[in-house]
Amino acid sequence: MEMGRVLRVMLVDGTPRRVSSLRNALDAAEISVAARLSSTADWQAQVASVRPDVIIIHTESPSRGVLERIAATSRGGPPPMVMFTGDDSSESIQAAIGAGVAAYVVDRNLEPGRIRSILQVAMVRFQQEQALRSRLADAESRLAERKLTERAKGIIMEKRGVNEAEAYRLLRKMAMDRNQRLAEVARQIISVADVFG
């Protein structure tokens, strides 16, 4: 997070009787609460319109419904979610992290400096995880494309009676002539071979 930049959060607070301590700590840490909701029900539209840096979920204990909504939201990508709760059971911690919570904080100590640090660490961890997911998706995509290319080369080798190097050269030439990616041409060759197979 850039120095001096006001951190904007969306606060989902299912603990109204304890809201003042968290709100006071956020105010003292100069963290802007851009939106405040009383539950995670129908929060998707708010997340999209507010576009907070972080979502803070304050709850006595994460319910199954809350965890399901967190999982559905986290699949959509940013922003990171931080849960402040009084529940320190290992089952709740594992369930929340599994649902996509970037940080799970048992909130018996709500010092402003601590809150800012927790949110900054959660944001960095979230960005690192997003980068890892992106690299994994890219690697999986390249592997899938390579498999298509290998299969298409095999088809060309069989149909044209050429070696692997020549099959690859022909495949590349088709891709260049059609101004298409190698994987797309490979997919077309496989589709045609499957039809006439």
C-alpha positions in Angstrom: 0.0 0.0 0.0 1.3 3.5 -0.9 2.4 5.7 2.0 -0.1 8.4 2.9 -2.9 6.8 0.9 -6.2 6.4 2.7 -7.2 2.8 2.9 -10.9 2.3 1.9 -12.6 -0.6 3.5 -16.1 -2.1 3.3 -17.2 -3.2 6.8 -19.6 -6.1 7.1 -20.5 -6.1 10.8 -22.7 -8.8 12.2 -21.8 -7.8 15.8 -23.7 -4.5 16.4 -23.0 -4.3 20.1 -19.3 -4.4 19.5 -19.2 -2.2 16.4 -18.0 0.9 18.2 -14.7 -0.6 19.3 -13.8 -1.7 15.7 -15.1 1.5 14.2 -13.1 3.6 16.7 -10.0 1.6 16.0 -10.5 2.0 12.2 -11.0 5.8 12.7 -7.9 6.1 14.8 -5.9 4.2 12.2 -7.2 6.7 9.6 -8.9 3.9 7.6 -11.9 5.1 5.7 -15.1 2.9 6.0 -16.5 3.4 2.5 -19.6 1.2 3.2 -21.0 -0.6 6.2 -23.3 -3.6 5.9 -25.0 -5.6 8.6 -24.6 -8.9 6.8 -23.0 -10.6 3.8 -26.4 -11.3 2.2 -26.6 -9.5 -1.1 -23.2 -7.8 -0.7 -22.0 -8.5 -4.3 -23.6 -5.3 -5.7 -22.0 -3.2 -2.9 -18.6 -4.7 -3.4 -18.9 -3.8 -7.2 -20.0 -0.3 -6.6 -17.8 0.6 -3.6 -14.7 -1.1 -4.9 -13.0 -1.2 -1.5 -9.3 -2.0 -1.0 -10.2 -4.5 1.7 -13.4 -6.1 3.0 -13.5 -6.5 6.8 -16.0 -9.0 8.1 -16.7 -8.6 11.8 -18.6 -11.6 13.3 -18.9 -13.4 16.6 -18.3 -16.7 14.8 -18.3 -17.4 11.0 -21.5 -19.2 10.1 -21.8 -21.6 7.2 -23.8 -19.1 5.2 -21.2 -16.4 5.7 -18.4 -18.7 4.6 -20.3 -19.8 1.5 -20.8 -16.1 0.5 -17.2 -15.4 1.2 -16.1 -18.3 -1.0 -18.4 -17.1 -3.9 -17.0 -13.6 -3.6 -13.4 -14.7 -3.4 -13.7 -16.7 -6.6 -14.4 -13.5 -8.4 -11.1 -12.0 -7.4 -10.2 -8.9 -5.5 -10.5 -7.4 -2.9 -9.0 -9.3 -0.1 -11.1 -10.2 2.9 -10.1 -10.0 6.6 -12.2 -11.5 9.3 -12.3 -10.1 12.8 -13.9 -12.6 15.2 -14.1 -13.8 18.8 -14.0 -17.5 17.6 -10.5 -18.9 18.0 -11.4 -22.6 17.2 -9.1 -24.3 14.7 -12.2 -25.5 12.7 -13.5 -22.0 12.2 -10.0 -20.7 11.2 -9.5 -23.5 8.7 -13.0 -23.0 7.3 -12.6 -19.2 6.9 -9.1 -19.5 5.2 -10.5 -22.3 3.0 -13.3 -20.0 1.9 -10.9 -17.3 0.9 -10.3 -15.1 3.9 -6.8 -13.5 3.6 -6.4 -13.0 7.4 -8.4 -14.3 10.3 -7.9 -12.2 13.4 -9.2 -13.1 16.9 -10.1 -9.5 17.8 -9.4 -9.2 21.5 -6.9 -6.4 20.8 -8.1 -3.7 18.4 -5.2 -1.3 18.5 -5.2 1.1 15.5 -1.5 0.3 14.6 -2.2 -3.4 14.7 -5.3 -3.1 12.5 -3.4 -1.2 9.8 -0.6 -3.8 9.9 -3.0 -6.7 9.6 -4.8 -5.1 6.6 -1.5 -4.3 4.9 -0.2 -7.9 5.4 -3.5 -9.3 4.2 -3.4 -7.2 1.0 0.2 -8.2 0.3 -0.6 -11.9 0.9 -3.7 -11.6 -1.3 -1.7 -10.0 -4.1 1.0 -12.7 -3.9 -1.7 -15.4 -4.0 -3.4 -13.8 -7.0 0.0 -13.7 -8.8 0.6 -17.4 -8.0 -2.9 -18.3 -9.3 -2.3 -16.3 -12.4 1.1 -18.1 -13.0 -0.6 -21.5 -12.3 -3.4 -20.7 -14.8 -0.8 -19.6 -17.4 1.2 -22.8 -16.9 -1.9 -24.9 -17.2 -2.9 -23.1 -20.4 0.5 -23.6 -21.9 0.5 -27.3 -21.0 -3.0 -27.7 -22.6 -1.8 -25.9 -25.7 1.3 -28.0 -25.9 -0.8 -31.2 -25.7 -3.0 -29.9 -28.5 0.2 -29.1 -30.6 1.6 -32.6 -29.9 -1.7 -34.3 -30.9 -1.9 -32.2 -34.1 1.7 -33.0 -35.0 0.9 -36.7 -34.6 -2.1 -36.3 -37.0 0.0 -34.5 -39.6 2.8 -37.1 -39.2 0.3 -39.9 -39.8 -1.6 -38.2 -42.7 1.4 -36.8 -44.5 4.0 -39.4 -43.7 6.5 -36.8 -42.4 8.7 -36.7 -39.3 8.0 -34.7 -36.2 10.2 -31.7 -37.2 8.4 -31.4 -40.6 5.0 -31.8 -39.0 5.8 -29.0 -36.6 7.1 -26.8 -39.5 3.8 -27.4 -41.4 1.8 -26.6 -38.3 3.7 -23.4 -37.8 3.3 -22.4 -41.4 -0.5 -23.0 -41.3 -0.7 -20.8 -38.2 1.3 -18.0 -39.8 -0.6 -18.2 -43.1 -3.9 -18.0 -41.2 -2.6 -15.4 -38.7 -3.8 -17.6 -35.9 -2.1 -19.0 -32.8 -0.5 -22.4 -33.1 -2.9 -23.9 -30.5 -5.9 -22.7 -32.4 -4.7 -24.3 -35.7 -3.9 -27.5 -33.7 -7.4 -27.5 -32.3 -8.9 -27.1 -35.8 -6.7 -30.0 -37.2 -7.8 -32.2 -34.3 -11.5 -31.3 -34.8 -11.3 -32.2 -38.5 -9.5 -35.4 -37.8 -12.1 -36.3 -35.2 -14.9 -35.7 -37.7 -13.3 -37.7 -40.5 -11.4 -40.0 -38.2 
